[in-house]
Amino acid sequence: MTWWEGAVIAVAGLWAGGINTVVGSGTLVTFPVLVALGWPPVTATTSNAVGLITGSVTGAYGYRHELAGQRGRVIRYAVASFLGAIGGAVLLLSLPQDAFELVVPALVGLSVLLVAVQPLAARRLRTRNGTDRSGPLLYVLIFLVGVYGGYFTAAQGIMLVGVMGFLLADSLQTLNAFKNTLSAVVNIVAGAVYAVVAPVSWPVVGVLAVSSTLGGLLGAKVGRKLPPHVLRATVIVIGLAAVVHLLL
């Protein structure tokens, strides 16, 4: 890796760490950059997952205040994400690279739609704010997003906000906090698997780890100050951009 390649990757990592914290889909920045610079797709995916772990953790930490009193729910949701991430990592190592990517645009598009209609769904829910009465469906969906995240990671945050927003009555900032924590769980699990059994470029990991950490800290400061309608609009715009990018 040359110095200018490292600089490009650092900028991409900074942006990915920030956008992952605010919305999700930062992988759609770093993954194409790594492929364009010559890394094979599988190596780009695994190195990206390992390198963005620190950024996802700092992003989750930055949103810790929004999860005050939610320890039980965080643990339950995290278990579903943990199991899904293991399944996704196994899929990446056993299936062709393009097998799962065929349905990625549709999944991201559906998640964007769920984010868009979440206010209407929240008004119709009969649960109290912050109370989880969604039943097994929520855990199944979190598990499936974890499978996707462990396989490809791109836009898993948008998917989490979409499905959780449709089933829960929490504020969008609280949902974003859940999203950051669960994304961190998926990245840690998948990254640990990749680091042991998959091809990983450690120089890339090092650059992404530092730059995405800074991005995660900055993203948390920005994202927590955004009004709900601005945050929702940001999710929708970036989600639609992600769909277009994946279709091209």
N, C-alpha and C positions, 0 to 999 in steps of 0.2 A: 504494500500500500504506500503510495507516494504521499508527499505532504499535502498536495492540492486535493487528492482524493480524501485524505483525512479531514481537510477543511470542509469539503462539501458534505461529508457524512456528519460532521459536527453540527453544521447548520441544520441539516435534515433532522438530526436527533433533538436539537433544541426545539424546533418547531413541533416535532412529534410528541415530545414530552408535554409541551404546553397544550396542544390540541387534544391529546388523550385525556388530560385532566378536565378541560372545559367541556368537551363533547365526546371524544372518541374518534377512532379512525386514523390516528397518527401513523399507523403502519402503512397506510396508503401513500405516505410521504417517503418513508425510509425504504420500504421494500422496492419500489421502482428505481430509486436512486442506486441501491446496491446492485440490482440487476443491470442497470444501465452502465455501471462501472465495471461490469464483467464477472460478478459473482454468480454462480449457478443458482437457480431458483430455490432449491432446497436449502443450500447453504445460506442464502440471503434470508430465507424464512427463519431458520434456526438461530442464526446470528442476531437477527433483528429481535426475536423473542427474548433471547438472553440479555441483549444489550439494553432493552427497554424496561427491564425489571426494576431497576432503581428509580427510573422516572415514574413508573406506576405506583411504587411504594410511597414516594414523596408526594405524589398527587393525592393519594388516599389519606396520608397524614395531614395534608393541608385542609382537607374537608372533615377532620375529626370532630369538630364542634357540631356539625350538622347531624352527627350520629349519637349525640349524647342520649343516654337512656335506651339505646337500641341494641345493646350487646347481644341479647338472645336472638333477635332477628338476624343480626350480622352473622352469628355463628351458624345458624340454620341455613341461611342462603350460601354461606361460604362452603359448607359441606357439599352442597349440590354443585357449585362451581368447581370444587376440588375434584370430584369424581368425573365431571364432564371433561375437565382439562386432561386428565389421564387418558380418557378415551380418545380425545382429539389428538394427543401426541402419538398414541399408538397408530391412529389412522394415517398420520403424516408419514410415519416410518414404514407403513405397509401398503398404502394405496398410491396409484399414479398421481403426480403433482396436479394434474388438471381435473381429477375426478370430482373433487368437492367444489372447485372454483366455478363449475358450470352453473351452480344454483346460488352462488354468492350474490350476484346483482339482485335477484328476486328477494332474497332474505333481507338484504340491506334496504331495498325499496319498501318491503312490508314494515320494517322497523320504523322507517321515516313516517309512513302513514300512521302507525300507532302513536308516534310522538305528536303528530299533528292533531289527532282526534282525542288525545288524552284529556284535555279540559272537559269535553263533553262526557267522556267516560267517568271522570272523577265526580261530576255532579250527579251522575246516576247511581254511583256506588252508595250503599246504605251503611258502610262501615265508618267508624270514627277515624279522624285523621291520625295516622301512625299506627292503626290497628291492622294486623294481618289476618284477614279472614278469607283469603283467596282460595284456600284449599290446596290440594296436591298439584293443580295445574301450574301454579307459579313455580313450584320446585322443579317440575318436569321441564318447563321452558328455560329456567336458569341453568339446568343441567345441559340442555341441548345447546344453549348459547356457549356454555363452557366447552362442549365438544367442538363447536365451531372455532372458538377462541384458541383452543389447544392445537387445532389443525392449521389455522391460517392467521388468526388474531385480528385481521383488518376489520374495523367497524363493529367489533363486538360490543363496544361501549354504546353505540347507537342502538344496537339490538336490545341490550339490557334496559336502557332507558325506555325503549318502546314497549317491551312486554311488561315491565314493572309498572310503568305509568298507566297502562291499560287496566291492570288488575288491582293496583293499590291507590289509596286516596292521599298519599303523602305529597308534600310540596315537591316541585321539580328540583329544588336544590338538595332536598333530602334524597331524592332518587339519584341525583348525580353523585352524591356521597356514597350511596350503596354501589353504584356503578363503578366508581373508582376503586373501592375496596375489593369487589368481586373480580374486576379486571386484574388487579394486582395478584390475587390468589391464582387466577388462571395463568398469568405470565410467570409467576414463581414456579408453579408445578411443571408447566410445559418447558420452561427454560431449564429446570433442573434435569428433566429427562433428556432434553437435547444435548445439554452439556456433557452428558455421560455417554450417550449412544449414537449421537448424530454428528455429521460434519459441521464444525463451527469455526468461524474465523475470529480468533481471539483479539487481534488488533481492532477489528470492526466493533467487537463487543466492548472493548475498552473505551473507544471514542463515543459510542452511543451511550454507555453507562454514565459518563461524565456529563455529556451535553443534555441527555434526556432528564437527568436529575435537576439540572438548572431549569429546564423547561417545565418540569412538573411543579417546581416551587413557584415559578412565575404564573403558570396556568391556574394554580389554586388561588393566588391572590386576585387574579382577574375574574375567574369564574364565579367566586363567591360573592362578587359585587354586582353581577349582572342581574337585572330585573328578570322575572320569570318569562315574560313575553320575548325579551331579547335573547335569553338563553335558548328558548324553544325555537325561535327563528334561526339561531345559529346552528342548532342541531339539524334542522330541516334542510337548510342551505348546504351545509357540509355533507349531509347524508345524500342529497341529490347529486352533488358533485362526485361523491364516492361511487354512486351507481353509474354515472356517465363514464367515469374513469375505468371502472371494471368492465364495462361493455366495450370499450375501445381496444 
